[in-house]
């Protein structure tokens, strides 16, 4: 098991999860979103091969209304 | 009349740019944007709600990027680092899109920009290949610095964000317009159509607004009014106004041929 933070919230995950697996598990697969891991962008093409590690900080963002 | 706005090499027919915040729902957002005629629309970047209603509607389904030029912003960012990270996420979200609106705020009450952080972020973003439209104070010196850094448009405030107070310092705006080689857009402070017209009459290249439309009693009607205000102001600017005189003694009707003389 690993501990990560997703959008500021602590979570415990199975250690073998990739970014793609995580998005799938959260019902976010195929959505228009972007992922940052420890301050670095994880490009969409690298979601499947990027495996999460203990202590990772993830930001998962979408576009919302704004001025 | 062919009078288009060119930003970062792309040509736009409309000089009105609009935000997508504060609307009742996405249908109203879309209807107001259609009525405004805007081609460039701003969006904000925020954390998604994890595990809460994953099927909730997505703004981008209502604003297809094929149809509108999306302008992701950094609203809510108070440091250069946060602004840069936000726009890198936006570029990933929008498939390599580089046109962005940079704003780094300095105070949560007034939303006045933090200019040192804005300059710092602009430098990083320009080096990173972004086309930066930048919200700034109406200080001509710092506006020039932003242009020299390589920003593609400078966007001074007319008055504070969301205030609807209109054009408070036309003289500073005029200085920025006169000195700038890149487009100058008034961003923030417009309250009603005449404010937009005044900005355009000064020679601004465009106006960016959100609250003035979204928080009008009838947003769709105000969107149409703003479209006309921007167009009227632009045409008045191009036409060149008559000189101001305190009095002229020059009536518009003939001074000869009057009866009874």
Interface residues (C-beta under 8 A of the other chain):
Chain A: X6 X7 X8 X9 X26 X27 X28 X31 X32 X33 X34 X35 X36 X39 X41 X43 X44 X59 X60 X61 X62 X63 X64 X65 X66 X67
Chain B: X19 X20 X21 X22 X23 X26 X29 X42 X43 X44 X45 X46 X47 X48 X50 X51 X54 X58 X59 X60 X70 X72 X73 X75 X85 X86 X88 X89 X90 X91 X92 X93 X94 X161 X208 X209 X210 X211
